[in-house]
Amino acid sequence: MHEIYLVQNVLRTVEELFPDTPPEKIKCIHVRAGELSNVQPILMQNAFQAVVQDDARYQRTKLKVEVTPILIQCSACGKTTQVRNYTFVCECGRPSKNIIQGDELQLHDVEFY
């Protein structure tokens, strides 16, 4: 289950970004996961609960996972199009492999008490 590894990395990154803030003061961690990132929000939530259960410092912390759609940019017309049903075709009808959103896994925001 790679979600446990991802959650551990998210917590480690938060600790590195905010070294002077005790984990008990972290209210919510917001993560953005693109549709192509191979991250399922429910599995990420379950992994988060498993990880924080063993670490009392994060007992009050929540995790919110936002799934971002896949966006492509057409090299022919320049338009940005949302991919639907994993069909990488611009509105103009031309295929595009230029992904500009949807494959990321980002720490987006951290809220504190």
matplotlib code that plots the C-alpha trace (Angstrom):
import matplotlib.pyplot as plt

x = [0.0, 2.0, -0.4, 1.2, 4.6, 3.0, 1.4, 4.7, 6.4, 3.7, 4.1, 7.9, 7.6, 5.3, 7.8, 10.6, 8.7, 7.6, 10.4, 9.4, 5.8, 4.8, 2.8, 0.0, -0.6, -1.4, -5.1, -5.4, -3.1, -4.5, -3.1, -3.9, -3.8, -4.2, -6.4, -3.2, -1.3, -2.6, -3.8, -7.2, -8.5, -10.2, -7.1, -5.0, -7.4, -7.2, -3.4, -3.4, -5.6, -3.3, -0.1, -1.5, -2.9, 0.7, 1.8, -0.1, 1.3, -1.1, -4.2, -6.1, -4.8, -7.0, -6.1, -8.1, -7.3, -8.6, -8.6, -7.6, -8.8, -6.5, -5.9, -4.0, -2.8, -3.1, 0.1, -2.0, -4.5, -3.2, -6.4, -6.5, -9.0, -10.1, -9.6, -12.8, -12.8, -9.0, -9.4, -6.5, -8.1, -8.5, -11.8, -10.4, -10.3, -6.5, -4.9, -2.5, 0.0, 0.9, -0.4, -0.4, -2.4, -3.5, -0.4, 0.7, 0.7, 1.2, 1.1, -1.3, -1.9, -1.4, -3.8, -2.8, -4.7]
y = [0.0, 3.0, 5.4, 4.8, 5.8, 8.9, 9.9, 9.5, 11.6, 14.3, 14.4, 14.5, 17.4, 19.4, 18.9, 20.1, 23.1, 24.1, 22.9, 25.3, 24.3, 21.3, 18.7, 19.1, 22.6, 21.3, 21.4, 20.2, 19.2, 19.8, 17.7, 17.9, 14.6, 14.5, 11.9, 10.4, 10.3, 6.9, 8.2, 7.2, 9.7, 7.1, 5.0, 8.1, 8.9, 5.3, 5.4, 8.7, 7.3, 4.3, 6.4, 9.0, 6.2, 5.3, 9.0, 10.8, 14.2, 14.1, 12.9, 16.2, 16.7, 16.1, 15.3, 16.6, 15.2, 17.2, 15.4, 17.6, 16.8, 16.1, 19.1, 19.1, 21.9, 21.5, 22.2, 22.9, 25.5, 26.3, 25.6, 23.9, 21.1, 18.9, 15.2, 13.1, 9.3, 9.3, 10.5, 12.9, 14.9, 18.7, 20.4, 21.1, 17.3, 16.8, 14.4, 15.9, 14.4, 17.8, 17.3, 20.5, 19.2, 15.9, 13.9, 15.8, 15.1, 18.3, 19.6, 22.5, 24.1, 23.6, 25.0, 25.5, 25.9]
z = [0.0, -1.3, 0.4, 3.8, 2.3, 0.7, 4.1, 5.9, 3.3, 3.6, 7.3, 7.0, 4.5, 6.8, 9.7, 7.4, 6.2, 9.7, 12.0, 14.8, 14.9, 17.0, 15.2, 17.8, 16.4, 12.8, 12.3, 8.6, 5.8, 2.3, -0.6, -4.3, -6.2, -9.9, -11.6, -13.1, -9.8, -8.9, -5.5, -4.3, -1.7, 0.5, 0.6, 1.4, 4.3, 5.6, 5.4, 7.2, 10.0, 10.3, 10.5, 13.0, 15.2, 16.0, 16.4, 19.2, 18.0, 15.0, 16.7, 16.1, 12.6, 9.6, 6.0, 3.0, -0.4, -3.5, -6.8, -9.7, -13.2, -16.1, -18.3, -21.6, -23.8, -27.5, -29.5, -32.6, -31.3, -27.9, -26.1, -22.6, -22.5, -19.6, -20.4, -20.0, -19.9, -20.4, -24.0, -24.6, -27.5, -27.6, -28.3, -31.8, -32.4, -32.3, -29.9, -27.3, -24.9, -23.3, -19.8, -17.8, -14.8, -13.4, -12.7, -9.6, -5.9, -4.0, -0.5, -1.1, 2.3, 6.0, 8.6, 12.2, 15.5]

ax = plt.figure().add_subplot(projection="3d")
ax.plot(x, y, z, "-o")
ax.set_aspect("equal")
plt.show()
